[in-house]
Amino acid sequence: MRWALVKVCLAVTVMVVVAFAVPLGLVVKEMARDRAFSNAERQAAAVAPALSITTDREQLERVVASADSDGRMAVHLPATGGSAPVDIGRHRSAAADIATVRRLGRASTTQVPGGSALLQPVALNSGAIAVVEVYVPEAEVSNGVGTAWAVLAGVGAALIVGSVAVADRLGVRMVRPARRLAEGAHELGEGRLGARVPEDGPPELRRAAVAFNSMADQVVQLLANERELAADLSHRLRTPLTVLRLNTASLGDGPAAEQTRAAVAQLEREVDTIIRTAREAKPRTAAAGPGAGAGCDAAEVVRERMGFWSALAEDEGRTWRLAGVERPVRVPVARADLAAALDALLGNVFRHTAEGTAFAVDVHTAEDAVIVLVSDAGPGIPDPAAAMLRGRGSGSDGSTGLGLDIVRRLAESTGGDVRIGSSVLGGTEIRLWLQLDGRRPVRGTGHRGTVRGRRRAATR
């Protein structure tokens, strides 16, 4: 906006300067020419009285010498009474031009080498016409024109510079509030809920700042209400959880009992975490990603969660395989977030496939990414695109849509993505791509082929 205003003002000022300076420069040039020829006319008029009195050559030479100190004047007397024509002084005009002025009886100018000549007819006492020639050099015609043009150019340049400076200051006055409004919106989008903008500047931007501050206040109030609602709803879960925890004490010993007690304890911890997070004065509004924490070991998290789900798999008669977790694999996400994403993927396997269906979890490490593949031997997903839409919060067919949404947000926080395809087991394969450097992977090349090759090797 600032530079656009400067450019508009510059264009308008240049047009105005050109519209006035060019005609004024031409007028100055014409005035200098008129001044030069007016001086020549005065010199010619100085000898006219002498010509009307006498035609004596000596007397006329003295008059011309006294009136013309630069040698620019000449007098051309016609032939009278049988005498020959007389030329006094140095003449530069052609004889034909002199004859034409004598015949027409009016003054004229003609071009001569080095300038112009003024030819002024003067009537003699005999009735004949003499011609007074005054030479006007080109330097005298253009005397002062260059200086006047330089002054006009300087004034025009000063006007242009001044208009640009004024436009720039006006642009700054308009742009600064707009920039502060954009910065405030960016800060609010990053989760800094205390971002506000000064309500100054032009009237339109002042109204925009007032609207932005009002919107920010409403966002803070809405988030506070949402936090209170989430905390209240989570607190209501404590009563049934307490009943479940008491009931698990009567289950006795055994793997199933231990798994149930562990699940109830984890659920209690998750509910407590939700309540504490909801009660915080500054809730986390930005998605977790690189820089949000120190990261975690993906291999360790996968082993831990598979240890949890393996007990349920044995109860349902499912065969399972785990590969790629022999060595540490650091990923730039929080441990709890990665565990929640894995639970969502594995929970979908148990929820949407029949008992006895095999599944596998593979972890592959590329140069700048870590890929977690969860595949099963179930019936597959007939419409992966619709499943991803459900993953964005529009759950249907008995699905809340939150599971894939958790996985997708975790992947996108690192610059990665989530894809649904067909697995080598014959069912569904969900690929969780975690980018290590924050850049989105190039689709169709590079890491994708590498991962497929490693997956085939692991299958064999």
ZAMARGU-4260 file (C-alpha; in steps of 0.2 Angstrom, whole numbers, plus 5000, padded with zeros to 4 digits):
<rodrens>
0) 5000/5000/5000 | 5014/5012/5004 | 5024/5010/4988 | 5008/5010/4978 | 5003/5027/4985
5) 5021/5033/4982 | 5020/5027/4964 | 5003/5036/4961 | 5009/5052/4968 | 5025/5051/4958
10) 5016/5048/4942 | 5003/5062/4945 | 5017/5075/4950 | 5028/5070/4935 | 5013/5073/4923
15) 5009/5090/4931 | 5027/5095/4930 | 5029/5090/4912 | 5012/5099/4908 | 5018/5115/4915
20) 5037/5115/4913 | 5037/5111/4894 | 5026/5125/4889 | 5034/5137/4901 | 5051/5132/4894
25) 5045/5135/4876 | 5038/5152/4882 | 5055/5157/4889 | 5064/5152/4873 | 5052/5163/4863
30) 5054/5178/4875 | 5073/5177/4873 | 5071/5177/4854 | 5058/5192/4855 | 5070/5201/4866
35) 5085/5199/4854 | 5075/5205/4839 | 5068/5220/4849 | 5085/5226/4853 | 5089/5224/4834
40) 5074/5234/4830 | 5079/5248/4842 | 5097/5248/4834 | 5088/5250/4817 | 5077/5264/4823
45) 5092/5273/4829 | 5098/5277/4811 | 5081/5280/4803 | 5081/5298/4807 | 5098/5301/4799
50) 5092/5291/4783 | 5077/5302/4781 | 5088/5318/4782 | 5104/5313/4772 | 5111/5299/4761
55) 5129/5305/4762 | 5140/5290/4764 | 5152/5298/4776 | 5139/5305/4787 | 5129/5289/4787
60) 5145/5279/4791 | 5148/5290/4807 | 5129/5287/4812 | 5131/5268/4810 | 5147/5268/4819
65) 5140/5278/4834 | 5124/5267/4834 | 5133/5250/4831 | 5149/5246/4842 | 5149/5228/4837
70) 5149/5229/4819 | 5132/5220/4817 | 5123/5234/4807 | 5123/5238/4788 | 5114/5250/4778
75) 5109/5247/4760 | 5105/5262/4749 | 5096/5260/4733 | 5103/5268/4716 | 5095/5285/4714
80) 5098/5299/4701 | 5110/5288/4691 | 5121/5284/4705 | 5126/5266/4710 | 5118/5257/4726
85) 5128/5260/4742 | 5131/5247/4755 | 5138/5254/4772 | 5144/5241/4785 | 5146/5223/4783
90) 5131/5215/4775 | 5126/5196/4778 | 5109/5195/4770 | 5107/5190/4752 | 5103/5203/4739
95) 5086/5194/4734 | 5080/5196/4753 | 5085/5214/4753 | 5076/5217/4736 | 5060/5208/4743
100) 5060/5219/4759 | 5062/5235/4748 | 5048/5230/4737 | 5036/5225/4751 | 5040/5239/4762
105) 5039/5229/4778 | 5052/5222/4790 | 5058/5204/4789 | 5070/5192/4796 | 5081/5180/4787
110) 5093/5166/4791 | 5112/5170/4789 | 5127/5160/4794 | 5129/5161/4813 | 5112/5168/4817
115) 5098/5179/4809 | 5097/5196/4802 | 5083/5209/4804 | 5079/5219/4788 | 5071/5235/4792
120) 5065/5246/4777 | 5067/5265/4780 | 5060/5279/4768 | 5072/5291/4761 | 5068/5310/4758
125) 5068/5306/4739 | 5055/5293/4741 | 5066/5278/4739 | 5067/5264/4751 | 5083/5260/4760
130) 5086/5244/4771 | 5094/5243/4787 | 5101/5226/4791 | 5105/5221/4810 | 5114/5205/4813
135) 5107/5195/4828 | 5119/5180/4833 | 5112/5164/4838 | 5120/5165/4855 | 5110/5181/4858
140) 5094/5173/4853 | 5096/5159/4866 | 5104/5170/4879 | 5098/5165/4896 | 5087/5150/4890
145) 5098/5137/4897 | 5098/5145/4914 | 5080/5146/4914 | 5077/5128/4908 | 5089/5123/4922
150) 5079/5132/4935 | 5063/5125/4929 | 5071/5107/4929 | 5077/5110/4947 | 5060/5116/4953
155) 5051/5101/4944 | 5063/5089/4952 | 5061/5098/4969 | 5042/5096/4967 | 5043/5078/4963
160) 5055/5074/4977 | 5044/5084/4989 | 5028/5075/4983 | 5036/5058/4985 | 5042/5062/5003
165) 5024/5068/5007 | 5017/5052/5000 | 5029/5041/5009 | 5025/5049/5025 | 5006/5047/5022
170) 5009/5029/5017 | 5018/5026/5033 | 5004/5033/5042 | 4992/5022/5033 | 5003/5006/5032
175) 5009/5006/5050 | 4992/5002/5058 | 4988/4989/5044 | 5005/4981/5048 | 5001/4981/5067
180) 4984/4973/5063 | 4992/4960/5053 | 5005/4956/5066 | 4992/4955/5079 | 4982/4943/5069
185) 4997/4932/5066 | 5001/4932/5085 | 4983/4928/5089 | 4984/4914/5076 | 5000/4907/5085
190) 4990/4906/5101 | 4996/4922/5110 | 4979/4927/5116 | 4985/4943/5124 | 4988/4950/5107
195) 4980/4967/5104 | 4982/4982/5092 | 4982/5001/5095 | 4966/5009/5089 | 4974/5023/5079
200) 4977/5028/5061 | 4964/5031/5047 | 4946/5029/5052 | 4944/5013/5042 | 4959/5005/5051
205) 4953/5011/5068 | 4937/5003/5065 | 4946/4987/5060 | 4957/4988/5075 | 4942/4990/5087
210) 4934/4975/5078 | 4950/4964/5080 | 4952/4968/5098 | 4933/4964/5101 | 4936/4948/5092
215) 4951/4943/5102 | 4942/4947/5118 | 4928/4935/5112 | 4940/4922/5108 | 4948/4922/5125
220) 4931/4921/5133 | 4925/4907/5122 | 4941/4897/5126 | 4939/4900/5144 | 4921/4894/5143
225) 4927/4879/5133 | 4940/4875/5146 | 4928/4876/5160 | 4916/4864/5150 | 4930/4852/5147
230) 4935/4852/5165 | 4917/4849/5171 | 4914/4835/5159 | 4930/4827/5163 | 4927/4828/5181
235) 4911/4819/5179 | 4921/4804/5173 | 4929/4802/5190 | 4914/4793/5198 | 4912/4779/5185
240) 4931/4777/5185 | 4932/4775/5204 | 4919/4762/5202 | 4929/4753/5189 | 4945/4754/5199
245) 4936/4746/5214 | 4929/4732/5203 | 4946/4728/5196 | 4952/4724/5213 | 4940/4709/5214
250) 4946/4702/5197 | 4961/4693/5206 | 4977/4689/5197 | 4981/4685/5179 | 4986/4694/5163
255) 4968/4700/5159 | 4966/4707/5176 | 4982/4716/5176 | 4978/4723/5158 | 4961/4729/5165
260) 4969/4737/5180 | 4982/4745/5169 | 4969/4752/5157 | 4959/4759/5171 | 4974/4768/5179
265) 4979/4775/5162 | 4962/4781/5159 | 4962/4790/5176 | 4979/4798/5172 | 4972/4804/5155
270) 4956/4812/5164 | 4967/4820/5176 | 4978/4827/5162 | 4963/4834/5153 | 4957/4842/5169
275) 4974/4850/5173 | 4976/4856/5155 | 4958/4863/5154 | 4961/4873/5171 | 4977/4881/5165
280) 4977/4900/5163 | 4986/4899/5146 | 4980/4884/5136 | 4990/4877/5122 | 4982/4883/5106
285) 4996/4878/5094 | 4998/4861/5088 | 5013/4851/5095 | 5027/4849/5083 | 5046/4852/5081
290) 5052/4864/5094 | 5037/4860/5105 | 5047/4848/5116 | 5062/4837/5116 | 5054/4823/5106
295) 5054/4805/5110 | 5061/4788/5105 | 5048/4781/5092 | 5054/4764/5094 | 5052/4763/5113
300) 5035/4771/5112 | 5030/4758/5098 | 5037/4743/5109 | 5027/4750/5124 | 5011/4752/5116
305) 5012/4735/5107 | 5016/4727/5124 | 4999/4734/5129 | 4989/4729/5114 | 4997/4712/5113
310) 4988/4705/5128 | 4971/4710/5119 | 4977/4702/5103 | 4981/4686/5112 | 4964/4686/5120
315) 4956/4688/5102 | 4967/4675/5094 | 4976/4688/5083 | 4993/4685/5076 | 5004/4701/5075
320) 5021/4706/5069 | 5033/4721/5075 | 5048/4726/5065 | 5060/4741/5064 | 5061/4744/5083
325) 5078/4737/5086 | 5087/4753/5088 | 5082/4771/5094 | 5073/4782/5082 | 5071/4800/5088
330) 5056/4810/5082 | 5051/4828/5085 | 5035/4825/5094 | 5030/4822/5112 | 5029/4805/5119
335) 5011/4806/5125 | 5006/4813/5107 | 5014/4798/5098 | 5007/4786/5110 | 4989/4793/5108
340) 4991/4792/5089 | 4997/4774/5090 | 4983/4769/5101 | 4971/4777/5089 | 4978/4767/5074
345) 4979/4750/5084 | 4962/4754/5091 | 4954/4755/5074 | 4962/4738/5069 | 4953/4730/5084
350) 4937/4740/5082 | 4934/4738/5063 | 4941/4720/5060 | 4935/4703/5066 | 4943/4693/5080
355) 4958/4683/5074 | 4963/4696/5060 | 4982/4697/5059 | 4990/4714/5060 | 5008/4722/5059
360) 5017/4737/5064 | 5033/4742/5055 | 5044/4757/5058 | 5055/4763/5044 | 5069/4777/5045
365) 5073/4787/5030 | 5086/4802/5030 | 5074/4815/5035 | 5058/4805/5040 | 5051/4791/5051
370) 5037/4781/5044 | 5026/4770/5055 | 5015/4758/5045 | 5000/4749/5053 | 4993/4736/5042
375) 4980/4722/5044 | 4972/4707/5035 | 4955/4714/5037 | 4942/4718/5023 | 4950/4735/5020
380) 4943/4752/5018 | 4932/4754/5002 | 4933/4773/5002 | 4950/4780/5009 | 4945/4798/5005
385) 4929/4797/5015 | 4939/4789/5029 | 4951/4804/5029 | 4936/4816/5029 | 4930/4807/5044
390) 4947/4809/5051 | 4944/4828/5050 | 4930/4827/5063 | 4914/4822/5053 | 4913/4804/5061
395) 4899/4792/5055 | 4895/4774/5054 | 4899/4771/5073 | 4915/4781/5071 | 4918/4798/5081
400) 4931/4803/5068 | 4943/4808/5081 | 4956/4794/5079 | 4962/4798/5062 | 4961/4816/5066
405) 4973/4814/5081 | 4985/4805/5069 | 4983/4818/5055 | 4987/4832/5067 | 5002/4824/5074
410) 5009/4821/5056 | 5005/4838/5050 | 5013/4846/5065 | 5030/4839/5059 | 5027/4843/5040
415) 5022/4825/5036 | 5005/4817/5032 | 4994/4802/5033 | 4989/4790/5019 | 4978/4775/5018
420) 4981/4761/5006 | 4981/4742/5003 | 4993/4732/5014 | 5003/4717/5009 | 4992/4707/5022
425) 4977/4710/5011 | 4968/4723/5021 | 4971/4741/5026 | 4988/4750/5028 | 4989/4767/5036
430) 5005/4776/5034 | 5010/4789/5047 | 5024/4800/5040 | 5034/4810/5053 | 5045/4823/5045
435) 5061/4826/5054 | 5066/4843/5047 | 5049/4850/5046 | 5048/4850/5027 | 5033/4841/5018
440) 5039/4826/5008 | 5040/4825/4989 | 5026/4814/4984 | 5029/4800/4972 | 5048/4800/4973
445) 5062/4797/4985 | 5057/4791/5002 | 5041/4783/4996 | 5050/4770/4985 | 5063/4767/4999
450) 5050/4763/5012 | 5041/4751/5000 | 5057/4742/4997 | 5060/4741/5015 | 5043/4735/5018
455) 5044/4721/5005 | 5061/4716/5013 | 5053/4715/5030 | 5038/4705/5024 | 5049/4692/5016
</rodrens>
